[in-house]
Amino acid sequence: MALSISEKLDIELLNAIAENEAPFDGDNISRIATSLVYARAYGLPKRERRSARVSPSRGATQKQVQHYLPGNFVAVQYASGLYVIGYDNAGWTLQDYVIPRLASGLIAVSEVA
């Protein structure tokens, strides 16, 4: 199943937030967030986000993790740690692609329920 419009917008919003550097581009984030609200309000199908926490033991950075991810997943840094967030799409799934791909770069992650 392909990503829905709301899922694509959600990934775009996470990317905008994750890549946001000075100066803050609030207009772009606001535009994407507004589009996402409209997409969800009109009942477009939405699957649950999948997320995994990156183990801090190896000190992987957000940019390093992002290089391993397909377009339907994003690395996002929160105060509580570094996370991989996205949606399963065709063969690009968290369990069968993202986690093993990160493991190939010695980056340990565990899925968050």
C-alpha positions in Angstrom: 0.0 0.0 0.0 1.4 3.4 -1.0 1.7 6.3 1.4 -1.5 8.4 1.7 -1.5 12.2 1.3 -1.6 12.7 5.0 1.2 10.2 5.6 3.4 12.0 3.0 2.6 15.4 4.6 3.4 14.0 8.1 6.8 12.8 6.8 7.4 16.2 5.1 6.5 17.9 8.4 8.9 15.7 10.4 11.6 16.4 7.9 11.0 20.2 8.1 11.2 20.0 11.9 14.2 17.7 11.9 16.2 19.8 9.3 15.2 23.1 10.8 18.3 25.2 11.3 18.7 28.9 11.9 16.9 31.0 10.8 13.7 29.2 11.9 11.4 28.7 8.9 8.1 28.8 10.7 6.2 29.6 7.5 7.1 26.4 5.8 6.3 24.3 8.9 3.0 26.2 9.4 2.0 25.5 5.8 2.8 21.8 6.0 1.0 21.5 9.4 -2.1 23.2 8.0 -2.2 20.9 5.0 -1.8 17.9 7.3 -4.7 19.1 9.4 -6.9 19.5 6.3 -5.9 16.1 5.0 -6.8 14.4 8.3 -10.0 16.3 8.7 -11.3 15.0 5.4 -10.9 11.4 6.5 -8.0 10.4 4.4 -6.8 7.0 5.5 -4.0 7.0 8.0 -1.9 4.2 9.3 -0.2 4.3 12.6 3.3 5.8 12.7 6.1 3.4 13.4 8.9 4.5 15.6 12.1 3.2 17.1 14.5 4.7 19.6 18.2 4.8 18.6 20.4 3.4 21.3 22.7 6.2 22.6 25.5 3.7 23.3 27.3 4.3 20.0 26.7 8.1 19.8 25.1 8.1 16.4 24.0 11.5 15.2 20.8 12.5 13.5 22.6 13.0 10.2 24.3 9.7 10.3 21.0 7.8 11.0 19.2 9.8 8.3 21.7 8.5 5.7 20.5 4.9 6.3 16.8 5.7 6.0 14.4 5.4 3.0 12.1 8.4 2.2 9.2 7.1 4.3 11.2 7.3 7.6 12.9 10.3 9.3 15.4 10.7 12.1 14.2 13.2 14.7 16.0 14.4 17.8 13.9 15.0 20.8 15.0 15.8 24.4 14.5 12.2 25.3 16.7 10.9 22.6 17.0 10.2 18.8 14.1 8.4 17.1 13.4 7.0 13.7 9.8 7.7 12.8 7.8 6.9 9.6 5.3 4.6 7.9 5.7 1.2 6.4 5.5 1.4 2.6 5.8 -1.7 0.4 9.1 -3.4 1.3 10.4 -0.3 3.1 9.3 -1.4 6.6 10.6 -0.7 10.1 11.0 -4.3 11.0 12.3 -5.8 7.8 14.3 -2.9 6.3 15.1 0.0 8.6 16.2 -1.8 11.7 18.5 -4.3 9.8 19.8 -1.4 7.6 20.8 0.6 10.7 22.3 -2.5 12.3 24.6 -2.8 9.2 26.0 0.5 10.2 26.4 -0.6 13.8 23.5 1.6 14.9 21.2 -0.2 17.4 17.5 0.7 17.5 14.5 -0.8 19.3 10.9 -0.3 18.3 8.7 1.8 20.5 5.2 0.5 21.0 
